Amino acid sequence: NDDGPPGRESPYIYGFYLCLTQILDWDVKVVLPSSQKSWIGAWTFSFPDGIGETSSEARPLKDGEVAEWVLLDGTPATCANIALHNLYHEDIDLLISGPNLGRNTSSAFALSSGTIGAALSSSLSQVRSVAVSYGTVIHPTPTTFHDPAHQLAGRIIHHLWQNWGKDDGGVRNQEVDLYNVNIPMIEGLLTEEGLRICWTTIWRNSYGRLFKAHTPAEGKKLARRGSSAGPDSSTSEPNMDDNLPNREASPADVGRLVFKFSPDMNNLITPPESMLPFGSDGWAMHKGFASVTPLRASFAEPFVEDFEAGLHLEIGNGPRCGCVCCFFCHVRENVFAEFADLTVSLGLVCNCSLLSTY
């Protein structure tokens, strides 16, 4: 997941684990970031000298303990790769990332999501992958919604595993690379018929301002990180590192411009229905449906006739001779003067004698 071990910012992981192990009777290995790592995408990083509790050998579980979980000082994508290639090499059939606290619908959230980033990472290792997110609708989410959401997610994942789709462009045996599952946390989970489940596409949207600028006052605390995470959390601020303490602003900080992660998400969380394409994941969340979106582990490519693969690209010779120097001059007359020394040092040759002009 990208929310870390069980806690206030990761309320779903333990119950979901019990669902997979007790209801589906699956053998589940758990590898999680040691702290909140939301809004991090597929970033892969390992702290050079990570500090954590280590053991040279496994030990039997004590009374009351459920299983051995591995916590890594790394990102979700790091956890996925280390789990697949180091901790449980060739033992994993399916990687499940989540359940995330908050929806991961639409391209704006999907491209920022650490939950989907971990699933993308594992699919690039040719392992079947599913990302699961629970969209918060009621604050706070009633705990009575948890178990029904886990059971629904488990049934969806079990169905996907038994009926994995085909995709000629898939990186693994022409299969779908990964699925993105979103479940709204609403009253419908408690009804006998449950939530409707829909195949969906990604709602292609965009976001605007993600940060707010402020200047600290002397004596005020400077926060080095956010206190929560995920698009549906109460503050929507990522918790990048729990080990970095806050400090008081010094005289040198006063008047210094600081940018704090504080995204404006109104049109992402509660858009008007007219903005939501029928059949998209955003549309499904708005309707109170669970969504299942097949994805490729690749950036989408536009279907434009002029961009046909293999088609020769004609760019012409430019306004002068077509050399690097003349390209700079064409874009902005004073650019070449700023890059002249660099151009000479790189050994670039100008065929129109512009070197003597500047």
Buried (B, 14 or more C-beta within 10 A) or exposed (E): BBBBBBEEBBBBBBBBBBBBBEBBEBEBBBBBBBBBBBBBBBBBEEEEEEEEEEEEEEEEEEEEEEEEBBBBBBBBBBBBBBBBEEBEEEEBEBBBBBBBBBBBBBBBBBBBBBBBBBBBBBBBBBBBBBBBBBBBBEEEBEEEBBBBBBBBBBBBBBEBBEEBEEBEEBBBEEBBBBBBBBBBBBEBBEEEEBBEBBEBBBBEBEBEEBEEEEEBEEEEEBBEBBBBBBBBBEEBBBBBEEEEEEEEBEEEBEEEEBEEBBBEBEBBBEBEEEEBBEEBBBBBBBBBBBBBBBBBBEEEEEEEEEEEEEEEEEEEEEEBBBBBBBBBBBEEEEBBEEBBEEBEEEEEEBEBEBBEEE
